[in-house]
């Protein structure tokens, strides 16, 4: 096993980046698919796939030592995204959007999947 690159400050910073990308992608999808409130199923799936690719690219860029480290990145970023979404929805009194939408859970599950791909540091 190689030396771990897992640093909490970096994890939080990338978690914020993932959250920002999450919202930018939602905004762009709302323009492309022309929805204002309720996301159509195909937009939810596209959002989940885009977020999985974003997380995969960020994990690849981090060059984790093994799958465990890659998995800890994706779980950490997903938890940070969820917590930030929770803060925003509580502040706006719209928690039903977060907890009542199956697409949110699908998107977050897809964000955790990228470490299932083999990640190893190149020697």
C-alpha positions in Angstrom: 0.0 0.0 0.0 1.1 3.5 -0.8 1.1 6.6 1.4 -2.3 8.0 1.9 -3.1 11.4 0.4 -6.2 11.8 2.6 -6.2 15.4 4.1 -9.3 16.8 5.8 -8.8 20.3 4.6 -8.6 19.1 1.0 -11.6 16.8 1.5 -13.7 19.8 2.7 -12.5 22.0 -0.1 -13.3 19.4 -2.8 -16.7 18.7 -1.0 -17.6 22.4 -1.4 -16.5 22.1 -5.1 -18.8 19.1 -5.6 -21.7 21.0 -4.0 -21.1 23.9 -6.3 -20.9 21.7 -9.3 -24.1 19.9 -8.1 -26.0 23.2 -8.3 -24.5 24.3 -11.5 -25.4 21.1 -13.2 -29.0 21.4 -11.8 -29.2 24.9 -13.1 -28.0 23.9 -16.6 -30.3 20.9 -16.7 -33.3 23.2 -15.8 -32.4 25.3 -18.8 -31.8 22.4 -21.2 -34.9 20.4 -20.1 -37.0 23.4 -19.3 -38.3 22.6 -15.9 -38.8 24.9 -13.0 -39.9 22.9 -10.0 -40.3 19.1 -10.5 -37.4 17.5 -12.2 -38.4 14.9 -14.9 -37.0 11.4 -14.4 -34.6 11.7 -17.4 -33.1 14.9 -15.9 -32.6 13.2 -12.5 -30.7 10.3 -14.2 -28.6 12.7 -16.3 -27.8 14.7 -13.1 -26.7 11.5 -11.3 -24.5 10.4 -14.2 -22.9 13.8 -14.5 -22.2 13.9 -10.8 -20.8 10.4 -10.8 -18.4 11.4 -13.6 -17.4 14.6 -11.7 -16.6 12.6 -8.6 -14.8 10.0 -10.7 -12.6 12.7 -12.3 -11.9 14.3 -8.9 -11.0 11.0 -7.3 -8.7 10.2 -10.3 -7.1 13.6 -9.9 -6.4 12.9 -6.2 -4.5 9.7 -7.1 -5.7 7.6 -4.1 -3.4 4.8 -2.9 -6.2 2.2 -3.0 -10.0 1.7 -3.3 -10.5 2.3 0.4 -9.1 5.8 0.1 -11.0 6.5 -3.1 -14.2 5.3 -1.4 -13.5 7.6 1.6 -13.2 10.5 -0.8 -16.5 9.8 -2.5 -18.4 9.2 0.7 -16.9 12.3 2.3 -17.9 14.5 -0.7 -21.3 13.0 -0.8 -21.9 13.7 3.0 -20.6 17.3 2.6 -23.0 17.8 -0.4 -25.9 16.3 1.6 -25.2 18.5 4.7 -24.9 21.7 2.6 -28.2 20.8 0.8 -29.8 20.2 4.2 -28.6 23.6 5.5 -30.0 25.3 2.4 -33.3 23.5 2.5 -33.8 24.1 6.2 -33.0 27.8 5.7 -35.5 28.0 2.9 -38.1 25.8 4.6 -38.0 23.4 1.7 -36.8 20.2 3.3 -39.4 18.3 1.3 -37.4 18.9 -1.8 -34.4 17.1 -0.2 -36.2 14.3 1.7 -39.2 13.8 -0.6 -37.4 13.4 -3.9 -36.1 10.0 -4.7 -33.8 11.6 -7.3 -31.6 13.1 -4.6 -30.9 9.7 -3.1 -30.2 8.2 -6.6 -27.8 11.1 -7.4 -25.9 10.6 -4.1 -25.8 6.8 -4.5 -24.3 7.4 -8.0 -21.7 9.8 -6.5 -20.5 7.0 -4.2 -20.1 4.4 -7.0 -17.0 5.7 -8.8 -14.5 4.0 -6.3 -15.8 0.6 -7.5 -13.6 1.3 -10.5 -10.0 0.3 -9.9 -8.0 3.2 -8.5 -4.3 2.7 -7.9 -1.4 5.0 -7.8 1.0 4.5 -10.7 4.5 3.8 -9.6 
